Amino acid sequence: MIPPSARSRAALGLTASAALGRFELQICSACAAVQYPARETCHRCLSGSLHWREQPGTGELIADTIVRHSNDMYFQERLPWRLGLVRLDAGPTAVVHLHGGCAPAPSRVRVAARLDKSGHGVLLAFPIDEVPNMADDRQLREMTCDPQRRRVLVTDGKTAVGQAVVHALIAAGADLVWVGYAEPWKESAEFAALGALSRAALLPLDLTNAQSVKKVAAEIGGDVDILINTAEVHRACGIASPSGDEAARSEMDVNYFGLLRLAQEFAPAMRYRGADGESSATAWVNLLSVYALSNFPAHGTYSASKAAALSLAQCLRAEMRSAGVRVINIFPGPIEDEWNQMLPPPKMTPAALARAVVKALQDGVEDVYPGDVAQEWFTRWRENPKVLEKELSAG
């Protein structure tokens, strides 16, 4: 079971901001009124000129209660459940889910938007100051995908990013990290060191080979709580390059078809385990690229493969939603690796990208644009995709 998912079109604005880890409310352009819940017109002046703007979220908890009975099947399985009424400093008063660390009313709290198991935006109140074991709150874990005490599959541990993700997951408290690898003849000290980690297990996994993916899924598919697909092929060339056709085929075989093979074999088992309580399957993470939003001609075939993977990931998200399994897409800019050597700084280090992956899981968001380049690219794409396209084509 997932929480009730009916939302008005206006209310989807809260979901859209929560998917990016932001808390936004509607503000009227005519009278500057801040309102909640979302409406089609301003509650004060009836203007239809409403815009979503980020809010600080601080406020006063004026009432709290513990729900011990519910007619909804999802909440019946999770009672008791703590709710509160918060008067936001921005103006509106909102009903919120309450973190266990919040003091009884009256008290100061900070409100954030989170995605619930249905993938829709809800409000969750936290204590102003951090409390011990903050992430262990039962209600918070229902709305996030924290890797603590979970079993994770990282599909490619041969890359610097994959290795950094493994270390970050273990540091975040993951119980077990399976580390996939292809091309066993390629050896490195960094990859070999993963095998010495007590909470890591190496296993052969080649995303270009359907039988390899099927075999691994049969062995561990029913135990994977979080799948993180770090496997990718990146060739820095455009369509006119002499190796353009070959590069495009190898990129699509891993970046798109590899994701498709993973989804066909692992997604059904993860969907079936979406309701297993504390040990449920909870998240699927795709390492994409900000180039998926608008093609970067210098890396044209790679951009195209990531755009195809993005479309496939959106389909996967729709299919996993009914089981409450979050699909998270990561859109980094250039990474400090062999394929981006000719690009000028700033570039993300693998360790920084790994931290962004773990934070996305802990926050339970859907889309992440880590790093300065990705943030600027995303902002310009939201403002005017055509202008961004023209600027990129002009170099």
One Martini backbone bead per residue (centre of mass of N, CA, C, O) as a GRO file, in nm:
protein
  395
    1MET     BB    1   0.099   0.035   0.018
    2ILE     BB    2   0.000   0.370  -0.041
    3PRO     BB    3  -0.055   0.673  -0.019
    4PRO     BB    4  -0.249   0.906  -0.091
    5SER     BB    5  -0.247   1.052  -0.447
    6ALA     BB    6  -0.437   1.275  -0.464
    7ARG     BB    7  -0.412   1.566  -0.685
    8SER     BB    8  -0.390   1.865  -0.778
    9ARG     BB    9  -0.245   2.058  -1.006
   10ALA     BB   10  -0.146   2.276  -0.807
   11ALA     BB   11  -0.011   2.070  -0.595
   12LEU     BB   12   0.231   1.979  -0.785
   13GLY     BB   13   0.428   2.204  -0.704
   14LEU     BB   14   0.522   2.071  -0.439
   15THR     BB   15   0.633   1.816  -0.571
   16ALA     BB   16   0.842   1.949  -0.758
   17SER     BB   17   1.012   2.074  -0.525
   18ALA     BB   18   1.060   1.815  -0.357
   19ALA     BB   19   1.222   1.664  -0.585
   20LEU     BB   20   1.461   1.904  -0.530
   21GLY     BB   21   1.464   1.986  -0.212
   22ARG     BB   22   1.220   2.193  -0.180
   23PHE     BB   23   1.047   2.478  -0.022
   24GLU     BB   24   0.737   2.571  -0.166
   25LEU     BB   25   0.523   2.854  -0.230
   26GLN     BB   26   0.265   3.050  -0.297
   27ILE     BB   27   0.276   3.369  -0.478
   28CYS     BB   28   0.139   3.675  -0.520
   29SER     BB   29   0.185   3.926  -0.757
   30ALA     BB   30  -0.032   4.138  -0.654
   31CYS     BB   31  -0.018   4.095  -0.300
   32ALA     BB   32   0.204   3.885  -0.167
   33ALA     BB   33   0.068   3.630  -0.091
   34VAL     BB   34   0.088   3.351   0.116
   35GLN     BB   35   0.002   3.001   0.031
   36TYR     BB   36  -0.193   2.744   0.214
   37PRO     BB   37  -0.295   2.571   0.005
   38ALA     BB   38  -0.315   2.509  -0.310
   39ARG     BB   39  -0.424   2.727  -0.580
   40GLU     BB   40  -0.563   2.898  -0.855
   41THR     BB   41  -0.615   3.133  -0.646
   42CYS     BB   42  -0.616   3.393  -0.452
   43HIS     BB   43  -0.736   3.429  -0.122
   44ARG     BB   44  -0.738   3.754  -0.126
   45CYS     BB   45  -0.766   3.868  -0.461
   46LEU     BB   46  -0.809   3.642  -0.702
   47SER     BB   47  -0.557   3.596  -0.838
   48GLY     BB   48  -0.378   3.407  -1.104
   49SER     BB   49  -0.086   3.517  -1.009
   50LEU     BB   50   0.112   3.241  -0.945
   51HIS     BB   51   0.412   3.158  -0.752
   52TRP     BB   52   0.689   2.964  -0.689
   53ARG     BB   53   0.860   2.988  -0.366
   54GLU     BB   54   1.105   2.988  -0.157
   55GLN     BB   55   1.125   2.878   0.190
   56PRO     BB   56   1.236   2.858   0.517
   57GLY     BB   57   1.013   2.700   0.736
   58THR     BB   58   0.965   2.852   0.978
   59GLY     BB   59   0.796   2.794   1.306
   60GLU     BB   60   0.492   2.726   1.497
   61LEU     BB   61   0.395   2.492   1.719
   62ILE     BB   62   0.040   2.475   1.817
   63ALA     BB   63  -0.011   2.157   1.752
   64ASP     BB   64  -0.052   1.811   1.872
   65THR     BB   65  -0.071   1.458   1.759
   66ILE     BB   66  -0.190   1.113   1.788
   67VAL     BB   67  -0.248   0.865   1.562
   68ARG     BB   68  -0.453   0.548   1.620
   69HIS     BB   69  -0.652   0.589   1.368
   70SER     BB   70  -0.733   0.444   1.036
   71ASN     BB   71  -0.882   0.401   0.706
   72ASP     BB   72  -0.603   0.375   0.593
   73MET     BB   73  -0.396   0.124   0.504
   74TYR     BB   74  -0.117   0.252   0.528
   75PHE     BB   75  -0.159   0.372   0.826
   76GLN     BB   76  -0.245   0.113   0.973
   77GLU     BB   77   0.057  -0.012   0.949
   78ARG     BB   78   0.189   0.276   1.111
   79LEU     BB   79   0.086   0.291   1.374
   80PRO     BB   80   0.162   0.551   1.517
   81TRP     BB   81   0.092   0.908   1.425
   82ARG     BB   82   0.246   1.225   1.384
   83LEU     BB   83   0.088   1.545   1.424
   84GLY     BB   84   0.063   1.898   1.307
   85LEU     BB   85   0.047   2.257   1.376
   86VAL     BB   86   0.178   2.523   1.165
   87ARG     BB   87   0.300   2.853   1.200
   88LEU     BB   88   0.426   3.028   0.965
   89ASP     BB   89   0.633   3.295   0.906
   90ALA     BB   90   0.502   3.341   0.612
   91GLY     BB   91   0.174   3.273   0.739
   92PRO     BB   92   0.074   3.002   0.712
   93THR     BB   93  -0.118   2.712   0.800
   94ALA     BB   94  -0.005   2.369   0.871
   95VAL     BB   95  -0.021   2.037   0.808
   96VAL     BB   96   0.200   1.795   0.970
   97HIS     BB   97   0.459   1.603   0.996
   98LEU     BB   98   0.629   1.458   1.284
   99HIS     BB   99   0.908   1.456   1.430
  100GLY     BB  100   1.022   1.299   1.719
  101GLY     BB  101   1.210   1.562   1.807
  102CYS     BB  102   0.969   1.725   1.860
  103ALA     BB  103   0.833   1.931   2.059
  104PRO     BB  104   0.586   2.023   2.217
  105ALA     BB  105   0.338   2.225   2.232
  106PRO     BB  106   0.504   2.495   2.219
  107SER     BB  107   0.726   2.527   1.924
  108ARG     BB  108   1.005   2.523   1.734
  109VAL     BB  109   1.024   2.486   1.373
  110ARG     BB  110   1.101   2.306   1.068
  111VAL     BB  111   0.995   2.308   0.732
  112ALA     BB  112   0.959   2.042   0.490
  113ALA     BB  113   0.978   1.894   0.180
  114ARG     BB  114   0.841   1.573   0.090
  115LEU     BB  115   0.836   1.249  -0.028
  116ASP     BB  116   0.632   1.007  -0.046
  117LYS     BB  117   0.550   0.685  -0.140
  118SER     BB  118   0.379   0.815  -0.391
  119GLY     BB  119   0.550   1.087  -0.489
  120HIS     BB  120   0.442   1.315  -0.300
  121GLY     BB  121   0.394   1.611  -0.150
  122VAL     BB  122   0.500   1.693   0.184
  123LEU     BB  123   0.496   1.784   0.528
  124LEU     BB  124   0.787   1.828   0.749
  125ALA     BB  125   0.877   1.843   1.089
  126PHE     BB  126   1.152   1.987   1.259
  127PRO     BB  127   1.385   2.047   1.457
  128ILE     BB  128   1.592   2.306   1.480
  129ASP     BB  129   1.776   2.104   1.619
  130GLU     BB  130   1.971   1.859   1.635
  131VAL     BB  131   1.937   1.512   1.696
  132PRO     BB  132   1.984   1.217   1.793
  133ASN     BB  133   1.925   1.006   1.547
  134MET     BB  134   1.759   1.152   1.320
  135ALA     BB  135   1.730   0.920   1.085
  136ASP     BB  136   1.555   0.705   1.275
  137ASP     BB  137   1.294   0.805   1.216
  138ARG     BB  138   1.016   0.650   1.114
  139GLN     BB  139   0.876   0.868   0.938
  140LEU     BB  140   1.126   0.956   0.778
  141ARG     BB  141   1.191   0.674   0.647
  142GLU     BB  142   0.925   0.677   0.473
  143MET     BB  143   1.052   0.952   0.303
  144THR     BB  144   1.313   0.791   0.257
  145CYS     BB  145   1.656   0.633   0.150
  146ASP     BB  146   1.835   0.543   0.365
  147PRO     BB  147   2.128   0.336   0.374
  148GLN     BB  148   2.084   0.259   0.647
  149ARG     BB  149   2.060  -0.080   0.689
  150ARG     BB  150   2.126  -0.149   0.385
  151ARG     BB  151   2.109  -0.302   0.060
  152VAL     BB  152   2.354  -0.262  -0.207
  153LEU     BB  153   2.378  -0.190  -0.560
  154VAL     BB  154   2.674  -0.153  -0.755
  155THR     BB  155   2.733  -0.192  -1.095
  156ASP     BB  156   3.025  -0.015  -1.091
  157GLY     BB  157   3.367  -0.056  -0.952
  158LYS     BB  158   3.585   0.048  -1.176
  159THR     BB  159   3.520   0.326  -1.116
  160ALA     BB  160   3.567   0.611  -0.941
  161VAL     BB  161   3.269   0.654  -0.874
  162GLY     BB  162   3.199   0.372  -0.775
  163GLN     BB  163   3.406   0.369  -0.543
  164ALA     BB  164   3.300   0.621  -0.394
  165VAL     BB  165   3.015   0.511  -0.341
  166VAL     BB  166   3.092   0.274  -0.165
  167HIS     BB  167   3.229   0.436   0.061
  168ALA     BB  168   2.982   0.619   0.126
  169LEU     BB  169   2.785   0.392   0.208
  170ILE     BB  170   2.946   0.277   0.441
  171ALA     BB  171   2.962   0.548   0.599
  172ALA     BB  172   2.628   0.552   0.609
  173GLY     BB  173   2.551   0.230   0.703
  174ALA     BB  174   2.565   0.000   0.525
  175ASP     BB  175   2.547  -0.339   0.537
  176LEU     BB  176   2.559  -0.394   0.209
  177VAL     BB  177   2.785  -0.406  -0.085
  178TRP     BB  178   2.743  -0.458  -0.407
  179VAL     BB  179   3.002  -0.510  -0.666
  180GLY     BB  180   3.022  -0.452  -0.984
  181TYR     BB  181   3.187  -0.622  -1.274
  182ALA     BB  182   3.382  -0.580  -1.558
  183GLU     BB  183   3.649  -0.665  -1.705
  184PRO     BB  184   3.868  -0.852  -1.527
  185TRP     BB  185   4.149  -0.774  -1.673
  186LYS     BB  186   4.103  -0.505  -1.531
  187GLU     BB  187   4.331  -0.363  -1.311
  188SER     BB  188   4.320  -0.228  -0.967
  189ALA     BB  189   4.384  -0.111  -0.657
  190GLU     BB  190   4.108   0.020  -0.593
  191PHE     BB  191   3.933  -0.228  -0.655
  192ALA     BB  192   4.078  -0.437  -0.475
  193ALA     BB  193   4.011  -0.284  -0.203
  194LEU     BB  194   3.706  -0.356  -0.192
  195GLY     BB  195   3.746  -0.665  -0.113
  196ALA     BB  196   3.845  -0.580   0.194
  197LEU     BB  197   3.570  -0.506   0.270
  198SER     BB  198   3.334  -0.613   0.498
  199ARG     BB  199   3.071  -0.461   0.327
  200ALA     BB  200   3.184  -0.602   0.061
  201ALA     BB  201   3.081  -0.746  -0.269
  202LEU     BB  202   3.196  -0.915  -0.538
  203LEU     BB  203   3.051  -0.912  -0.882
  204PRO     BB  204   2.966  -1.017  -1.180
  205LEU     BB  205   2.877  -0.738  -1.422
  206ASP     BB  206   2.726  -0.716  -1.750
  207LEU     BB  207   2.527  -0.490  -1.927
  208THR     BB  208   2.580  -0.625  -2.225
  209ASN     BB  209   2.472  -0.893  -2.071
  210ALA     BB  210   2.185  -1.054  -2.018
  211GLN     BB  211   2.285  -1.306  -1.857
  212SER     BB  212   2.436  -1.156  -1.636
  213VAL     BB  213   2.195  -1.000  -1.523
  214LYS     BB  214   2.013  -1.246  -1.467
  215LYS     BB  215   2.202  -1.392  -1.267
  216VAL     BB  216   2.220  -1.170  -1.050
  217ALA     BB  217   1.915  -1.141  -1.003
  218ALA     BB  218   1.879  -1.437  -0.902
  219GLU     BB  219   2.073  -1.404  -0.651
  220ILE     BB  220   1.988  -1.075  -0.536
  221GLY     BB  221   1.714  -0.933  -0.614
  222GLY     BB  222   1.554  -1.008  -0.333
  223ASP     BB  223   1.782  -0.810  -0.152
  224VAL     BB  224   1.753  -0.536  -0.283
  225ASP     BB  225   1.708  -0.199  -0.175
  226ILE     BB  226   1.945  -0.062  -0.353
  227LEU     BB  227   2.001   0.084  -0.678
  228ILE     BB  228   2.319   0.173  -0.842
  229ASN     BB  229   2.388   0.320  -1.157
  230THR     BB  230   2.737   0.356  -1.269
  231ALA     BB  231   2.723   0.264  -1.550
  232GLU     BB  232   2.945   0.376  -1.823
  233VAL     BB  233   2.985   0.537  -2.145
  234HIS     BB  234   3.254   0.770  -2.258
  235ARG     BB  235   3.270   0.970  -2.555
  236ALA     BB  236   3.454   1.244  -2.695
  237CYS     BB  237   3.206   1.296  -2.936
  238GLY     BB  238   3.067   1.346  -3.239
  239ILE     BB  239   2.911   1.278  -3.530
  240ALA     BB  240   3.170   1.360  -3.722
  241SER     BB  241   3.326   1.152  -3.613
  242PRO     BB  242   3.495   0.869  -3.707
  243SER     BB  243   3.378   0.727  -3.418
  244GLY     BB  244   3.069   0.784  -3.384
  245ASP     BB  245   2.929   0.511  -3.431
  246GLU     BB  246   3.086   0.340  -3.223
  247ALA     BB  247   3.033   0.517  -2.978
  248ALA     BB  248   2.725   0.508  -2.982
  249ARG     BB  249   2.694   0.203  -2.942
  250SER     BB  250   2.847   0.176  -2.669
  251GLU     BB  251   2.676   0.382  -2.513
  252MET     BB  252   2.394   0.254  -2.558
  253ASP     BB  253   2.455  -0.031  -2.442
  254VAL     BB  254   2.486   0.094  -2.148
  255ASN     BB  255   2.316   0.362  -2.094
  256TYR     BB  256   2.048   0.218  -2.205
  257PHE     BB  257   2.040  -0.100  -2.232
  258GLY     BB  258   2.150  -0.152  -1.950
  259LEU     BB  259   1.909  -0.028  -1.802
  260LEU     BB  260   1.697  -0.210  -1.930
  261ARG     BB  261   1.807  -0.480  -1.820
  262LEU     BB  262   1.785  -0.408  -1.524
  263ALA     BB  263   1.478  -0.349  -1.520
  264GLN     BB  264   1.380  -0.631  -1.615
  265GLU     BB  265   1.520  -0.789  -1.359
  266PHE     BB  266   1.486  -0.595  -1.089
  267ALA     BB  267   1.209  -0.447  -1.069
  268PRO     BB  268   1.010  -0.672  -0.985
  269ALA     BB  269   1.141  -0.742  -0.708
  270MET     BB  270   1.124  -0.451  -0.590
  271ARG     BB  271   0.819  -0.421  -0.606
  272TYR     BB  272   0.749  -0.667  -0.416
  273ARG     BB  273   0.938  -0.514  -0.172
  274GLY     BB  274   0.790  -0.230  -0.098
  275ALA     BB  275   0.632  -0.373   0.184
  276ASP     BB  276   0.886  -0.465   0.397
  277GLY     BB  277   0.942  -0.230   0.560
  278GLU     BB  278   1.255  -0.196   0.685
  279SER     BB  279   1.333  -0.418   0.432
  280SER     BB  280   1.272  -0.253   0.190
  281ALA     BB  281   1.244  -0.150  -0.107
  282THR     BB  282   1.342   0.206  -0.203
  283ALA     BB  283   1.572   0.241  -0.447
  284TRP     BB  284   1.667   0.409  -0.763
  285VAL     BB  285   1.981   0.490  -0.923
  286ASN     BB  286   2.079   0.733  -1.173
  287LEU     BB  287   2.358   0.799  -1.376
  288LEU     BB  288   2.374   1.076  -1.547
  289SER     BB  289   2.332   1.396  -1.722
  290VAL     BB  290   2.313   1.727  -1.809
  291TYR     BB  291   2.323   1.649  -2.121
  292ALA     BB  292   2.020   1.542  -2.131
  293LEU     BB  293   1.881   1.826  -2.170
  294SER     BB  294   2.131   1.932  -2.358
  295ASN     BB  295   2.326   1.914  -2.613
  296PHE     BB  296   2.679   1.841  -2.625
  297PRO     BB  297   2.856   1.839  -2.908
  298ALA     BB  298   3.140   1.739  -2.798
  299HIS     BB  299   2.926   1.507  -2.656
  300GLY     BB  300   2.688   1.394  -2.841
  301THR     BB  301   2.646   1.080  -2.803
  302TYR     BB  302   2.635   1.087  -2.499
  303SER     BB  303   2.396   1.276  -2.470
  304ALA     BB  304   2.194   1.091  -2.620
  305SER     BB  305   2.214   0.847  -2.424
  306LYS     BB  306   2.112   1.012  -2.172
  307ALA     BB  307   1.840   1.095  -2.289
  308ALA     BB  308   1.737   0.806  -2.318
  309ALA     BB  309   1.771   0.731  -2.017
  310LEU     BB  310   1.575   0.941  -1.906
  311SER     BB  311   1.321   0.834  -2.041
  312LEU     BB  312   1.342   0.553  -1.909
  313ALA     BB  313   1.339   0.653  -1.611
  314GLN     BB  314   1.049   0.767  -1.625
  315CYS     BB  315   0.917   0.495  -1.671
  316LEU     BB  316   1.026   0.356  -1.418
  317ARG     BB  317   0.894   0.549  -1.215
  318ALA     BB  318   0.601   0.479  -1.291
  319GLU     BB  319   0.628   0.166  -1.223
  320MET     BB  320   0.738   0.208  -0.913
  321ARG     BB  321   0.520   0.380  -0.762
  322SER     BB  322   0.315   0.153  -0.663
  323ALA     BB  323   0.563   0.052  -0.450
  324GLY     BB  324   0.740   0.302  -0.334
  325VAL     BB  325   0.981   0.333  -0.539
  326ARG     BB  326   1.250   0.530  -0.579
  327VAL     BB  327   1.352   0.745  -0.851
  328ILE     BB  328   1.687   0.856  -0.904
  329ASN     BB  329   1.834   1.143  -1.060
  330ILE     BB  330   2.163   1.216  -1.178
  331PHE     BB  331   2.309   1.553  -1.286
  332PRO     BB  332   2.603   1.595  -1.380
  333GLY     BB  333   2.869   1.728  -1.472
  334PRO     BB  334   3.176   1.737  -1.501
  335ILE     BB  335   3.421   1.491  -1.447
  336GLU     BB  336   3.710   1.375  -1.287
  337ASP     BB  337   3.823   1.233  -1.582
  338GLU     BB  338   3.935   1.101  -1.882
  339TRP     BB  339   3.684   1.239  -2.058
  340ASN     BB  340   3.746   1.552  -1.916
  341GLN     BB  341   4.038   1.674  -1.957
  342MET     BB  342   3.969   1.919  -2.175
  343LEU     BB  343   3.807   2.044  -1.960
  344PRO     BB  344   3.737   2.296  -1.775
  345PRO     BB  345   3.688   2.435  -1.506
  346PRO     BB  346   3.459   2.298  -1.329
  347LYS     BB  347   3.486   1.979  -1.148
  348MET     BB  348   3.388   1.678  -1.035
  349THR     BB  349   3.441   1.472  -0.794
  350PRO     BB  350   3.376   1.156  -0.705
  351ALA     BB  351   3.327   1.219  -0.402
  352ALA     BB  352   3.114   1.443  -0.444
  353LEU     BB  353   2.915   1.266  -0.598
  354ALA     BB  354   2.874   1.053  -0.376
  355ARG     BB  355   2.755   1.250  -0.169
  356ALA     BB  356   2.508   1.324  -0.346
  357VAL     BB  357   2.383   1.044  -0.348
  358VAL     BB  358   2.342   1.006  -0.044
  359LYS     BB  359   2.173   1.264   0.001
  360ALA     BB  360   1.941   1.184  -0.185
  361LEU     BB  361   1.858   0.944  -0.010
  362GLN     BB  362   1.818   1.098   0.262
  363ASP     BB  363   1.599   1.305   0.123
  364GLY     BB  364   1.412   1.175  -0.107
  365VAL     BB  365   1.461   1.250  -0.393
  366GLU     BB  366   1.464   1.271  -0.763
  367ASP     BB  367   1.645   1.534  -0.840
  368VAL     BB  368   1.998   1.598  -0.925
  369TYR     BB  369   2.239   1.894  -0.940
  370PRO     BB  370   2.560   1.862  -0.915
  371GLY     BB  371   2.721   2.137  -0.910
  372ASP     BB  372   2.788   2.422  -1.083
  373VAL     BB  373   2.726   2.341  -1.375
  374ALA     BB  374   2.454   2.200  -1.329
  375GLN     BB  375   2.309   2.441  -1.199
  376GLU     BB  376   2.339   2.638  -1.436
  377TRP     BB  377   2.216   2.461  -1.657
  378PHE     BB  378   1.938   2.419  -1.522
  379THR     BB  379   1.856   2.716  -1.501
  380ARG     BB  380   1.873   2.779  -1.809
  381TRP     BB  381   1.675   2.556  -1.898
  382ARG     BB  382   1.425   2.669  -1.743
  383GLU     BB  383   1.420   2.950  -1.876
  384ASN     BB  384   1.568   2.858  -2.180
  385PRO     BB  385   1.628   2.604  -2.391
  386LYS     BB  386   1.697   2.749  -2.661
  387VAL     BB  387   1.931   2.924  -2.563
  388LEU     BB  388   2.110   2.693  -2.469
  389GLU     BB  389   2.135   2.550  -2.740
  390LYS     BB  390   2.265   2.787  -2.897
  391GLU     BB  391   2.514   2.824  -2.715
  392LEU     BB  392   2.627   2.536  -2.751
  393SER     BB  393   2.648   2.543  -3.070
  394ALA     BB  394   2.857   2.802  -3.038
  395GLY     BB  395   3.059   2.723  -2.782
   0.00000   0.00000   0.00000
